[in-house]
Amino acid sequence: MNHDFRARLTREISAESLYDEGIEAARNACAAGASPAAAAITAAAFYDNPLTGAPALRALMKRIAALPLDRAAWLSALAGAPHPETGDPGFTPGFGFVSPGEASAVIGALHRLLVPWKADTRTRSAFFLAHRAAITQVAGSLNVAGLCALFFVDHDVRLDEAEALFLLLRIEPAIREGQRARKAGLSAFPFYEFPYVYEGTAPEVRSYDVPSLMKEVGLV
C-alpha cells in the first residue's frame, strides 16, 4: 500500500471527531494511573467487537472485494440482516452504530482520501459515494470499519494485513488519550466533574440468608 495513502488514512481515522467508546475505555483505564499498556489492551478489546471492530472490517472486505461496480449488486450484497452472533437486526458489516455527527465525519474523511483519485470513478470508495443515498437506505451509515474496508480493498491490501493495520491505527490514538488521562488524574475524570444523582425508587433493603444462598449455588 502506498505509504502516503497510509499516512492519509492514519490522519483521518485518528481525528478527534471519530473518537469513540474505544478511546473512552482507554481514558477510563488510565485515569487512576494505569500504564499505556492498559489503554492498549482495553482499546484492543473494544476494537475486536463484532459490530464495529475488526470482524466487521473483514466481513465487509469479503463482501465487496469481488463485487462488480453495479448498483443492484451492491444493494443486494449490503442489505441488512440479523447478525449471526449478536442477533442485532438489520446488520451490515461496516455500517451503522454511529451518531449523525460521526457519520458525517466518516463521509468527509472518505472524500478527502479520494482526492488523489479525483478523476478515477472505478474505485469502490468512489462508487460507494456515487450511490451513497441508496446504499444508506439498505445498510445504514458508513462507520470507520466500513471506511477502512473500502480503502483497503481499493489498495489491494490482504485481509490479514488489513485487520492488523486497522487495529494498530485504532489503538494508537487510544494510547495517546490514555496517557493524557493518566497525567490529568482522577480530578479530571468526568464522574468527578459533574454531580450525578440517582433517580428512581431505591430497592428495598433485604437481609441475606447466607446458608440458603450457599446451598443454592452448591457450596454446601
Backbone as CSV, one residue per row, in Angstrom:
resi,resn,N_x,N_y,N_z,CA_x,CA_y,CA_z,C_x,C_y,C_z
1,MET,0.848,-1.189,0.000,0.000,0.000,0.000,0.884,1.239,0.000
2,ASN,0.540,2.214,-0.807,1.262,3.468,-0.886,1.364,4.110,0.504
3,HIS,2.592,4.471,0.914,2.793,4.998,2.266,2.087,6.333,2.463
4,ASP,2.003,7.147,1.390,1.301,8.416,1.509,-0.171,8.171,1.817
5,PHE,-0.764,7.172,1.172,-2.175,6.865,1.417,-2.365,6.308,2.830
6,ARG,-1.388,5.542,3.274,-1.477,5.038,4.656,-1.433,6.202,5.644
7,ALA,-0.567,7.178,5.380,-0.479,8.344,6.260,-1.787,9.124,6.236
8,ARG,-2.406,9.216,5.062,-3.698,9.907,4.944,-4.756,9.194,5.787
9,LEU,-4.794,7.874,5.681,-5.783,7.111,6.439,-5.539,7.264,7.942
10,THR,-4.277,7.198,8.355,-3.944,7.365,9.766,-4.452,8.700,10.282
11,ARG,-4.196,9.745,9.525,-4.619,11.083,9.940,-6.140,11.188,10.044
12,GLU,-6.834,10.611,9.087,-8.292,10.741,9.055,-8.965,9.987,10.196
13,ILE,-8.590,8.736,10.426,-9.318,7.964,11.433,-8.805,8.217,12.846
14,SER,-7.724,9.016,12.954,-7.253,9.423,14.286,-7.843,10.765,14.699
15,ALA,-8.691,11.347,13.857,-9.264,12.662,14.151,-10.175,12.587,15.376
16,GLU,-10.194,13.658,16.140,-10.997,13.692,17.362,-12.482,13.509,17.070
17,SER,-12.921,13.924,15.886,-14.334,13.785,15.522,-14.762,12.325,15.415
18,LEU,-13.790,11.419,15.332,-14.098,9.988,15.227,-13.727,9.224,16.507
19,TYR,-13.459,9.937,17.587,-13.230,9.263,18.865,-14.510,8.534,19.283
20,ASP,-14.347,7.348,19.834,-15.499,6.517,20.161,-15.300,5.840,21.516
21,GLU,-16.074,4.769,21.742,-16.012,4.075,23.023,-14.641,3.457,23.289
22,GLY,-13.898,3.117,22.225,-12.556,2.572,22.420,-11.629,3.590,23.056
23,ILE,-11.743,4.845,22.612,-10.953,5.926,23.202,-11.377,6.150,24.647
24,GLU,-12.689,6.170,24.877,-13.192,6.411,26.229,-12.766,5.300,27.182
25,ALA,-12.776,4.074,26.686,-12.344,2.951,27.519,-10.867,3.090,27.894
26,ALA,-10.053,3.538,26.947,-8.627,3.736,27.219,-8.421,4.835,28.251
27,ARG,-9.167,5.920,28.117,-9.073,7.009,29.104,-9.444,6.503,30.498
28,ASN,-10.557,5.800,30.572,-11.032,5.306,31.863,-10.027,4.350,32.500
29,ALA,-9.374,3.550,31.669,-8.416,2.577,32.186,-7.214,3.259,32.817
30,CYS,-6.866,4.448,32.312,-5.641,5.108,32.767,-5.873,6.271,33.722
31,ALA,-7.132,6.645,33.939,-7.410,7.829,34.763,-6.856,7.707,36.179
32,ALA,-6.806,6.490,36.705,-6.314,6.293,38.073,-4.830,5.952,38.121
33,GLY,-4.145,6.080,36.950,-2.705,5.878,36.951,-2.205,4.623,36.259
34,ALA,-3.088,3.871,35.603,-2.648,2.660,34.903,-1.728,3.024,33.733
35,SER,-0.931,2.082,33.292,0.065,2.325,32.251,-0.575,2.423,30.866
36,PRO,0.162,2.934,29.863,-0.357,2.950,28.494,-0.719,1.564,27.976
37,ALA,-0.065,0.540,28.531,-0.410,-0.823,28.118,-1.866,-1.128,28.440
38,ALA,-2.354,-0.582,29.551,-3.764,-0.787,29.903,-4.668,-0.139,28.877
39,ALA,-4.263,1.044,28.382,-5.036,1.704,27.336,-5.063,0.858,26.072
40,ALA,-3.904,0.301,25.709,-3.814,-0.513,24.500,-4.669,-1.773,24.610
41,ILE,-4.575,-2.441,25.758,-5.332,-3.684,25.949,-6.834,-3.420,25.949
42,THR,-7.242,-2.359,26.650,-8.664,-2.041,26.726,-9.209,-1.645,25.368
43,ALA,-8.463,-0.807,24.642,-8.908,-0.389,23.317,-8.946,-1.574,22.352
44,ALA,-7.931,-2.435,22.424,-7.892,-3.595,21.532,-9.106,-4.495,21.743
45,ALA,-9.490,-4.663,23.005,-10.668,-5.489,23.298,-11.909,-4.875,22.657
46,PHE,-12.018,-3.541,22.727,-13.183,-2.897,22.113,-13.150,-3.021,20.588
47,TYR,-12.000,-2.777,19.977,-11.919,-2.776,18.512,-11.937,-4.176,17.910
48,ASP,-12.052,-5.180,18.762,-12.252,-6.545,18.272,-13.724,-6.921,18.321
49,ASN,-14.597,-5.960,18.663,-16.024,-6.295,18.773,-16.602,-6.625,17.397
50,PRO,-17.604,-7.509,17.338,-18.113,-7.996,16.044,-18.943,-6.987,15.257
51,LEU,-19.379,-5.905,15.883,-20.296,-4.976,15.203,-19.584,-3.813,14.517
52,THR,-18.570,-3.257,15.169,-17.872,-2.114,14.569,-16.368,-2.310,14.534
53,GLY,-15.883,-3.467,14.944,-14.451,-3.715,15.025,-13.891,-4.496,13.851
54,ALA,-12.750,-5.142,14.105,-12.042,-5.874,13.058,-12.891,-6.959,12.383
55,PRO,-13.734,-7.696,13.129,-14.568,-8.689,12.431,-15.489,-8.064,11.381
56,ALA,-16.024,-6.873,11.669,-16.879,-6.188,10.694,-16.059,-5.744,9.488
57,LEU,-14.848,-5.269,9.730,-13.963,-4.888,8.630,-13.723,-6.058,7.695
58,ARG,-13.356,-7.205,8.257,-13.086,-8.389,7.437,-14.331,-8.805,6.652
59,ALA,-15.468,-8.789,7.325,-16.701,-9.233,6.674,-17.056,-8.342,5.494
60,LEU,-16.901,-7.024,5.660,-17.240,-6.121,4.558,-16.240,-6.253,3.414
61,MET,-14.966,-6.390,3.728,-13.977,-6.568,2.666,-14.289,-7.802,1.826
62,LYS,-14.703,-8.876,2.495,-15.049,-10.093,1.759,-16.252,-9.864,0.851
63,ARG,-17.210,-9.060,1.323,-18.417,-8.825,0.528,-18.155,-7.988,-0.706
64,ILE,-17.312,-6.960,-0.577,-17.185,-6.009,-1.683,-16.007,-6.281,-2.613
65,ALA,-15.058,-7.128,-2.196,-13.846,-7.327,-2.985,-14.149,-7.789,-4.409
66,ALA,-15.095,-8.699,-4.548,-15.384,-9.251,-5.874,-16.642,-8.663,-6.508
67,LEU,-17.253,-7.677,-5.851,-18.490,-7.106,-6.394,-18.209,-6.280,-7.639
68,PRO,-19.021,-6.431,-8.683,-18.886,-5.523,-9.828,-19.383,-4.138,-9.428
69,LEU,-18.977,-3.138,-10.164,-19.447,-1.784,-9.879,-20.845,-1.613,-10.474
70,ASP,-21.754,-2.291,-9.813,-23.147,-2.332,-10.261,-24.036,-2.037,-9.062
71,ARG,-24.890,-1.053,-9.178,-25.690,-0.607,-8.044,-26.560,-1.719,-7.482
72,ALA,-27.234,-2.475,-8.331,-28.124,-3.538,-7.859,-27.344,-4.593,-7.079
73,ALA,-26.143,-4.926,-7.554,-25.330,-5.936,-6.880,-24.908,-5.446,-5.491
74,TRP,-24.564,-4.181,-5.382,-24.168,-3.627,-4.086,-25.340,-3.555,-3.122
75,LEU,-26.481,-3.144,-3.624,-27.653,-3.059,-2.743,-28.032,-4.436,-2.217
76,SER,-27.913,-5.448,-3.064,-28.232,-6.812,-2.634,-27.207,-7.320,-1.627
77,ALA,-25.913,-7.055,-1.885,-24.851,-7.565,-1.011,-24.827,-6.862,0.334
78,LEU,-25.278,-5.610,0.374,-25.184,-4.827,1.603,-26.507,-4.686,2.345
79,ALA,-27.508,-5.401,1.909,-28.794,-5.347,2.616,-28.632,-5.897,4.023
80,GLY,-29.253,-5.242,4.983,-29.119,-5.658,6.375,-29.783,-6.985,6.671
81,ALA,-29.224,-7.708,7.626,-29.765,-8.997,8.071,-29.349,-9.187,9.527
82,PRO,-30.030,-10.054,10.289,-29.627,-10.273,11.689,-28.177,-10.730,11.785
83,HIS,-27.455,-10.187,12.766,-26.068,-10.597,12.964,-26.047,-12.045,13.447
84,PRO,-25.199,-12.898,12.863,-25.199,-14.321,13.230,-24.825,-14.600,14.677
85,GLU,-24.061,-13.701,15.315,-23.631,-13.926,16.695,-24.452,-13.135,17.699
86,THR,-24.648,-11.859,17.427,-25.312,-10.993,18.401,-26.815,-10.896,18.212
87,GLY,-27.290,-11.236,16.999,-28.717,-11.139,16.726,-29.195,-9.734,16.411
88,ASP,-28.280,-8.750,16.346,-28.696,-7.384,16.011,-29.423,-7.389,14.669
89,PRO,-30.622,-6.838,14.611,-31.392,-6.860,13.367,-30.863,-5.850,12.355
90,GLY,-31.076,-6.110,11.089,-30.692,-5.169,10.049,-29.219,-4.821,10.031
91,PHE,-28.363,-5.773,10.365,-26.923,-5.505,10.465,-26.231,-5.679,9.123
92,THR,-25.390,-4.704,8.779,-24.482,-4.803,7.637,-23.094,-4.453,8.135
93,PRO,-22.095,-5.326,7.977,-20.762,-5.013,8.481,-20.219,-3.734,7.849
94,GLY,-19.642,-2.875,8.702,-19.088,-1.619,8.217,-20.073,-0.471,8.195
95,PHE,-21.296,-0.741,8.656,-22.340,0.282,8.633,-23.060,0.323,9.980
96,GLY,-23.629,1.497,10.279,-24.426,1.653,11.485,-23.583,1.924,12.722
97,PHE,-24.261,2.109,13.861,-23.638,2.322,15.175,-22.826,3.620,15.225
98,VAL,-23.270,4.640,14.505,-22.622,5.951,14.551,-23.692,7.023,14.709
99,SER,-23.332,8.098,15.385,-24.235,9.240,15.503,-24.231,9.995,14.180
100,PRO,-25.214,10.876,13.949,-25.216,11.669,12.710,-23.919,12.463,12.526
101,GLY,-23.396,13.014,13.623,-22.149,13.763,13.523,-20.979,12.888,13.112
102,GLU,-20.895,11.698,13.691,-19.819,10.764,13.340,-19.970,10.284,11.908
103,ALA,-21.208,10.022,11.490,-21.452,9.574,10.122,-20.992,10.627,9.121
104,SER,-21.264,11.886,9.425,-20.832,12.979,8.554,-19.313,13.079,8.508
105,ALA,-18.666,12.859,9.665,-17.201,12.916,9.726,-16.575,11.790,8.909
106,VAL,-17.186,10.616,8.930,-16.681,9.482,8.152,-16.752,9.792,6.656
107,ILE,-17.864,10.337,6.206,-18.014,10.659,4.787,-17.033,11.760,4.382
108,GLY,-16.857,12.742,5.249,-15.868,13.779,4.954,-14.472,13.200,4.798
109,ALA,-14.130,12.255,5.671,-12.823,11.602,5.595,-12.676,10.832,4.285
110,LEU,-13.735,10.136,3.873,-13.678,9.361,2.641,-13.484,10.275,1.435
111,HIS,-14.171,11.399,1.412,-13.986,12.369,0.328,-12.532,12.834,0.254
112,ARG,-11.943,13.153,1.395,-10.561,13.630,1.401,-9.582,12.537,0.979
113,LEU,-9.856,11.293,1.375,-8.978,10.191,0.984,-9.011,9.952,-0.523
114,LEU,-10.087,10.354,-1.163,-10.231,10.141,-2.608,-9.599,11.243,-3.445
115,VAL,-9.111,12.293,-2.815,-8.568,13.424,-3.572,-7.518,13.000,-4.608
116,PRO,-6.555,12.111,-4.248,-5.563,11.716,-5.262,-6.168,10.997,-6.467
117,TRP,-7.379,10.433,-6.289,-8.030,9.690,-7.376,-9.201,10.465,-7.976
118,LYS,-9.164,11.765,-7.897,-10.337,12.575,-8.204,-10.981,12.207,-9.538
119,ALA,-10.167,11.911,-10.525,-10.711,11.639,-11.864,-11.037,10.164,-12.083
120,ASP,-10.735,9.311,-11.099,-10.941,7.871,-11.247,-12.211,7.444,-10.515
121,THR,-13.234,7.058,-11.256,-14.504,6.635,-10.655,-14.590,5.122,-10.511
122,ARG,-13.483,4.426,-10.795,-13.537,2.960,-10.757,-13.233,2.392,-9.383
123,THR,-12.832,3.220,-8.451,-12.561,2.721,-7.108,-13.873,2.399,-6.407
124,ARG,-13.817,1.491,-5.457,-15.013,1.164,-4.704,-15.454,2.320,-3.797
125,SER,-14.478,3.066,-3.321,-14.820,4.227,-2.500,-15.624,5.249,-3.305
126,ALA,-15.182,5.532,-4.516,-15.893,6.492,-5.366,-17.265,5.945,-5.752
127,PHE,-17.349,4.640,-6.014,-18.630,4.042,-6.369,-19.602,4.145,-5.203
128,PHE,-19.096,3.867,-3.995,-19.956,3.980,-2.821,-20.491,5.400,-2.680
129,LEU,-19.623,6.399,-2.820,-20.062,7.781,-2.669,-21.091,8.164,-3.726
130,ALA,-20.918,7.634,-4.937,-21.860,7.950,-6.011,-23.248,7.381,-5.732
131,HIS,-23.294,6.282,-4.979,-24.584,5.620,-4.705,-24.888,5.597,-3.209
132,ARG,-24.303,6.528,-2.478,-24.406,6.522,-1.018,-25.848,6.592,-0.519
133,ALA,-26.672,7.412,-1.129,-28.054,7.574,-0.655,-28.800,6.248,-0.702
134,ALA,-28.664,5.521,-1.804,-29.367,4.248,-1.938,-28.789,3.191,-1.010
135,ILE,-27.455,3.145,-0.895,-26.820,2.144,-0.033,-27.160,2.399,1.430
136,THR,-27.179,3.662,1.826,-27.509,4.007,3.203,-28.915,3.556,3.576
137,GLN,-29.810,3.575,2.627,-31.183,3.155,2.902,-31.266,1.686,3.276
138,VAL,-30.396,0.852,2.702,-30.465,-0.592,2.988,-29.446,-1.034,4.035
139,ALA,-28.394,-0.228,4.253,-27.309,-0.670,5.135,-27.100,0.230,6.350
140,GLY,-27.556,1.473,6.300,-27.268,2.428,7.368,-26.062,3.275,7.012
141,SER,-25.613,4.076,7.951,-24.488,4.991,7.709,-23.155,4.262,7.776
142,LEU,-22.240,4.645,6.910,-20.897,4.069,6.915,-20.183,4.429,8.216
143,ASN,-19.497,3.458,8.821,-18.709,3.736,10.022,-17.221,3.602,9.701
144,VAL,-16.359,3.736,10.708,-14.918,3.731,10.471,-14.445,2.387,9.909
145,ALA,-14.992,1.288,10.406,-14.615,-0.030,9.867,-14.975,-0.114,8.389
146,GLY,-16.127,0.439,8.024,-16.532,0.438,6.625,-15.640,1.315,5.769
147,LEU,-15.291,2.483,6.296,-14.370,3.384,5.595,-13.053,2.675,5.313
148,CYS,-12.502,2.021,6.332,-11.230,1.316,6.161,-11.354,0.150,5.192
149,ALA,-12.482,-0.546,5.236,-12.683,-1.678,4.325,-12.647,-1.206,2.871
150,LEU,-13.341,-0.120,2.565,-13.323,0.435,1.209,-11.903,0.812,0.810
151,PHE,-11.210,1.490,1.698,-9.850,1.949,1.435,-8.905,0.767,1.180
152,PHE,-8.992,-0.254,2.026,-8.095,-1.404,1.890,-8.372,-2.192,0.612
153,VAL,-9.623,-2.376,0.274,-9.938,-3.099,-0.963,-9.437,-2.318,-2.173
154,ASP,-9.612,-0.999,-2.145,-9.125,-0.172,-3.252,-7.618,-0.262,-3.417
155,HIS,-6.913,-0.526,-2.317,-5.452,-0.603,-2.367,-4.934,-2.039,-2.381
156,ASP,-5.835,-2.999,-2.599,-5.448,-4.420,-2.699,-4.682,-4.903,-1.473
157,VAL,-5.100,-4.443,-0.305,-4.471,-4.892,0.939,-5.050,-6.255,1.323
158,ARG,-4.192,-7.199,1.653,-4.645,-8.531,2.041,-5.455,-8.465,3.329
159,LEU,-6.345,-9.424,3.490,-7.288,-9.410,4.598,-6.588,-9.377,5.959
160,ASP,-5.614,-10.252,6.167,-4.928,-10.301,7.458,-4.140,-9.012,7.716
161,GLU,-3.498,-8.503,6.679,-2.745,-7.252,6.823,-3.693,-6.099,7.143
162,ALA,-4.848,-6.089,6.485,-5.838,-5.035,6.721,-6.345,-5.077,8.162
163,GLU,-6.614,-6.279,8.662,-7.096,-6.430,10.029,-6.070,-5.909,11.028
164,ALA,-4.807,-6.298,10.843,-3.746,-5.870,11.754,-3.562,-4.355,11.709
165,LEU,-3.578,-3.793,10.494,-3.377,-2.353,10.359,-4.535,-1.576,10.960
166,PHE,-5.755,-2.073,10.768,-6.934,-1.424,11.361,-6.787,-1.349,12.876
167,LEU,-6.405,-2.456,13.495,-6.260,-2.486,14.954,-5.161,-1.535,15.421
168,LEU,-4.034,-1.532,14.714,-2.937,-0.648,15.100,-3.337,0.822,14.991
169,LEU,-4.014,1.169,13.898,-4.394,2.563,13.682,-5.448,3.031,14.681
170,ARG,-6.310,2.117,15.122,-7.340,2.489,16.093,-6.762,2.566,17.515
171,ILE,-5.806,1.699,17.814,-5.250,1.658,19.161,-4.293,2.824,19.424
172,GLU,-3.599,3.285,18.387,-2.600,4.347,18.580,-3.175,5.604,19.241
173,PRO,-4.264,6.187,18.723,-4.808,7.366,19.422,-5.363,7.033,20.800
174,ALA,-5.816,5.799,20.986,-6.318,5.398,22.305,-5.192,5.422,23.335
175,ILE,-3.996,5.008,22.938,-2.851,5.054,23.854,-2.524,6.499,24.211
176,ARG,-2.525,7.371,23.206,-2.231,8.789,23.482,-3.250,9.383,24.451
177,GLU,-4.534,9.073,24.232,-5.569,9.605,25.113,-5.474,8.988,26.506
178,GLY,-5.061,7.722,26.582,-4.846,7.091,27.879,-3.724,7.776,28.645
179,GLN,-2.655,8.137,27.937,-1.542,8.841,28.579,-1.992,10.199,29.109
180,ARG,-2.800,10.904,28.324,-3.308,12.206,28.766,-4.180,12.062,30.012
181,ALA,-5.020,11.039,29.998,-5.895,10.810,31.149,-5.091,10.486,32.393
182,ARG,-3.998,9.737,32.226,-3.157,9.389,33.378,-2.501,10.644,33.964
183,LYS,-2.049,11.537,33.072,-1.429,12.781,33.546,-2.444,13.679,34.248
184,ALA,-3.668,13.715,33.707,-4.702,14.568,34.310,-5.160,14.023,35.651
185,GLY,-5.199,12.684,35.759,-5.594,12.052,37.008,-7.091,12.051,37.245
186,LEU,-7.480,11.533,38.382,-8.900,11.389,38.707,-9.620,12.727,38.835
187,SER,-8.872,13.804,39.107,-9.530,15.105,39.262,-10.206,15.556,37.977
188,ALA,-9.737,15.044,36.835,-10.321,15.417,35.554,-11.277,14.358,35.019
189,PHE,-11.477,13.296,35.779,-12.367,12.220,35.340,-13.801,12.736,35.307
190,PRO,-14.561,12.452,34.234,-15.909,13.025,34.093,-16.821,12.844,35.295
191,PHE,-16.759,11.703,35.973,-17.668,11.470,37.093,-17.354,12.379,38.282
192,TYR,-16.160,12.973,38.275,-15.818,13.890,39.346,-16.137,15.339,38.974
193,GLU,-16.392,15.594,37.683,-16.707,16.942,37.220,-18.174,17.285,37.395
194,PHE,-19.039,16.313,37.179,-20.471,16.582,37.164,-21.162,15.839,38.305
195,PRO,-22.124,16.496,38.936,-22.870,15.808,40.005,-23.854,14.807,39.412
196,TYR,-23.790,13.580,39.855,-24.707,12.548,39.396,-25.652,12.188,40.539
197,VAL,-26.929,12.275,40.267,-27.943,11.995,41.281,-28.771,10.808,40.812
198,TYR,-28.906,9.815,41.677,-29.705,8.645,41.334,-31.176,9.026,41.308
199,GLU,-31.838,8.702,40.209,-33.268,8.990,40.085,-34.045,7.684,40.131
200,GLY,-35.154,7.701,40.836,-35.971,6.498,40.916,-36.115,6.033,42.346
201,THR,-36.770,4.931,42.503,-37.021,4.395,43.846,-35.915,3.437,44.239
202,ALA,-35.361,3.645,45.388,-34.307,2.750,45.862,-34.906,1.380,46.177
203,PRO,-34.187,0.315,45.852,-34.706,-1.022,46.144,-34.806,-1.260,47.649
204,GLU,-35.688,-2.120,48.006,-35.882,-2.448,49.423,-34.636,-3.125,49.979
205,VAL,-34.238,-2.689,51.152,-33.074,-3.295,51.804,-33.492,-4.640,52.373
206,ARG,-32.778,-5.675,51.967,-33.129,-7.022,52.420,-31.924,-7.666,53.081
207,SER,-32.176,-8.468,54.068,-31.089,-9.212,54.715,-30.827,-10.482,53.907
208,TYR,-29.617,-10.944,53.975,-29.239,-12.129,53.215,-29.187,-13.348,54.127
209,ASP,-29.791,-14.433,53.644,-29.742,-15.707,54.348,-28.552,-16.458,53.767
210,VAL,-27.383,-16.258,54.337,-26.152,-16.803,53.781,-26.196,-18.326,53.635
211,PRO,-26.647,-19.082,54.630,-26.686,-20.547,54.460,-27.554,-20.967,53.265
212,SER,-28.705,-20.299,53.075,-29.572,-20.643,51.943,-28.904,-20.315,50.621
213,LEU,-28.232,-19.178,50.567,-27.538,-18.791,49.337,-26.429,-19.782,49.003
214,MET,-25.683,-20.201,50.015,-24.610,-21.167,49.784,-25.154,-22.482,49.272
215,LYS,-26.309,-22.855,49.774,-26.944,-24.099,49.327,-27.402,-23.987,47.893
216,GLU,-27.928,-22.794,47.505,-28.422,-22.598,46.142,-27.299,-22.687,45.115
217,VAL,-26.120,-22.209,45.449,-25.024,-22.232,44.496,-24.161,-23.481,44.633
218,GLY,-24.582,-24.396,45.494,-23.889,-25.677,45.583,-22.648,-25.697,46.437
219,LEU,-22.512,-24.746,47.359,-21.323,-24.696,48.205,-21.462,-25.540,49.455
220,VAL,-22.671,-25.944,49.791,-22.863,-26.806,50.952,-23.832,-27.929,50.575
